[in-house]
Amino acid sequence: MNERTIADHYDSFVADTPLCALDQAVLKEVFPGTISDDSRESMTSIVDLGCGSGRVAMELAHRGYRVVGVDLSQRMLEVMMAKASQQQLQERIHAVRANLVQLDCFADQSIDHAVCLFSTLGMIQGRENRQQMLRHVARVVRPQGRFVLHVHNRWSALVEPAGWRSLVRSWVKSRWQSDHEFGDSVYQYRGLEKMFMHRFSRRELIANLQATQWGVAEFHSLSIDGASIATGSGSRVGGFIVVAENHSAHA
């Protein structure tokens, strides 16, 4: 399956994914809406990192925010902008094609808030690359700006068939291969032969955020199916949604 096919059918791929409803509910609490006259200067801005076809961007724009959608896939951005035009949101949504590790195209403190959902951070290979992305976001977002982030939980593999074996293999591999980290995996997904994903522990995620000048304001553990906020821990948690605040030196 090629990039165009995935982009054109992405909305139908994720339509019934419980996590998509849950992250929208969290976003509605964090970003409930704003009143503006649609002038660029008066609108609160949010950068949607790994925006895909605009699933999140559309909802935020409908609530009055100016959204900058960033994705490496040109076709995904084209689909997003076509939807924005159809919904008369083209003045509120803007597309930027960029690698999330290389966000030099954004000026310091040029955006009010940021979101990075559907485990987009985990699709970046290498801890240093992930932290570089987080540092960029801290640089771009204004003082005390909020950052809503989702990742998958490493230990949820224990409830998957043969998941404990994959965790053991990953841990052993991380001890002997410098390019592999505990929690890394490669698998088939939606027609893609090799989909990379890094799954985090709670401690690792918090440490990565703190190391890049983000303070954790809210930390939500999610159920295995991503449908609700969880009260358990360990393998009973499918992932995490964090609301962080910008505590960088730029602030």
N, C-alpha and C positions, 0 to 999 in steps of 0.2 A: 504494500500500500504506500503510495507516494504522499508527499507533503500536501499537494492540492486536494487529494481525496480525503485525507485526515481533516484538513481545515474545513472543507465543505460540509463534512458530516459530524464535526466535533460537537455541536450543540445536541444532536440526537444521541451521541455517544454518552454524554454526561447527564442527560435530562433526568434520568431516574436514579442518579447517584445520591444517596442520602446526605453525604457530606456537603453537596452543593446547596441544599436547603439550610443546613446548619450554619455554614459559614456566612450565608446571606443574613441569617438571623442575628449572628454576632455583629456583623458589619452594621446592621440597622441600629443596634444599640450604641455602637461606637460613633457612627456617622449617621445620625437620625435624619439629617436634612438641613438645608440652608436656604435662606431667602436672598436672592440677588437680582440684579437687573440685567444679568447675562453679559455685563461688561467684564473683560478679562481681569481688570484691576480689582473688582469687587468680589469675584468668585473664589471660594476656598478650593484649593487645588489638591488633587490626590494622584500620585503616580501608581499605576497598576503594573507591577513587575511580573512578567510572564502572563500577559493579559489574554493570550489566546485569541478566541473569536469575540471577546468582549462580554463574556457572561457577567462579570462583576462590574465592568466599566459602564454598561448600560444602566444597571440599577443605581449606581452612584450618580450618574448624570441625570437620571430621572428625578433624583432627590435634590438636584440643584448644584452639584459639585462640577468643577471643571476637572476632567480626567485625562491624564496622559498615559496611554497604553503603550507598554514597551514589550516587544517580543522579537525573537530572532527570525521568526517565520514571516516572510513578506505576505504569503497567502493568508495567514491568520489575520494579519493587520488589514488586508483588503476586505476580508469578510466582516471584520469589526466595523470598518468605516462604511460599508454598504448597509449594515444594520443601523448605524447611526444616522445615515441619510434617510432611510425608510422611516425611522422614528423621530425625525426632525431634531436630532441631537448633534448634528455635525458641528455646531458652534461650541459645544461643550466637551466633545471628545476629540483628542488628537493622537495620532499614531507616530511612534518612533521605533525604527528598526535598530536594535542594538543587542549586543551580547551583555548579559546582566553583570558580568565580571568587569566589563569595560564601559562604564557609564560616564566617561569624561565629557560627553556631549551635554551634560547637565551642569549648570553653574551652581556654585555653593549657595545653600539656603534659598533655592529657587522654587521649592515645592512645600506645601503645608504639611501633608501627611503621605503615608505610603501603605500599600498592601501587597502581599506576596502569598498567594493562596494555592491550594491544590498541590501541596508539596513541591512547589517549583524550586525552592531552595535546595531540596534534596536531589534535584536533577543536575546540580552542579557538582562536578567531580573534583575532589580534593579539598581538604579542610581550609587550606590557605586561600583557594579560589572562593570558597563560600564566605570566608571572613572578609576577603577583599570586596565582595559584593555588599556585605553588611556595612563595611566602612564607607563605601560609596553612598549608600542610602543615608547613613548618618550625616555625611557631608552635604548631601542634596536637600534633606529635609530641614526645615526651620527649627529653631529652639523650641523644645518641649512638644514638637510634633509627634504624632502617634504613628505606630507601625504595626499593622495586623499581619501576623505570619502563621502559616500552617505547615506542619511537617508530620511525617509518619513516625510511629514509635518502633524502635528496634525490637523490643521484646514481644511485640505482637506476633512475630514470626513463630513463637512457641505454640500458638493455637492453629497454625497452618499445618497441612500434611507434610511430614518430614522437616518441619521448620527448625527443630532443634539441631538437626544435622547441618542445615544451611548456616545457622549461627556459629556452630563449632568450626565449620570450614572457613567462614569469614574471619573468625578470631585467629585461627591458625595461620591463614594466609596473611593477615595483617602483621603477624610476627616476623614473617620471612620476606614479604614483598613490600618495598617502600611505596609503591603506587597503589596499594590496597589498604583501606581503612576498615576497621571493625564496623559493620553496618552497611557496607557497600554490597550491591547486588546488580546483576544484569539479567534481564528477562525479556520475554516477548510481551508486547502490549499493543493492542489495537492495530495489528498488522506490522508493527515495527519489530524487526528481528532482535535488535539489541537496545533495550531501554535501560539506561543507568538510573539507579535510585540509591541514595544514602538515607538510611533510617537512623534516627537520633535516639539517644537516651535523654531523659529529662535533664540530667546533670550536664550532659554535653551541650544541649541546646542553650541552657541558661548561661553556661560558661562562654559559649560563642557570642552570645548577645552582650554580655558584660565586657568581654574583651574588645568589643567594637563600639563601646560607649552607648549601649542601649540599656535602659533600666526597665525591668519587668514590672508592669503595672497590674496586669491580669494574666493568669496562667490557667488555661482550661484543658483538662484531660478529656479525651473523647472516647465514646464507646467503640467497640471493635468494628461495627458497621458504619461508624461515622454519623449516626443518626441523632445522637444526643450527647450532652455533657455527661461524663462518667464520674463515678465516685470511687472506683477501684484504683488499682495500681498494677504495675508490672505488665504481664501478658494480657491482662483484661482491658488494657488501654490501646486503642487503635492509632491514636495520634494526639497532637497537641495544637491548640490555637493560642497564640500569645498576643497580648496587646502590650507593646513596648513604648517607652517614651525616649525621645532623643536627649541624651545627656552628654553629647560630644563636646569637645573643646571649642567647636565652632559656635556653640550656643552662648 
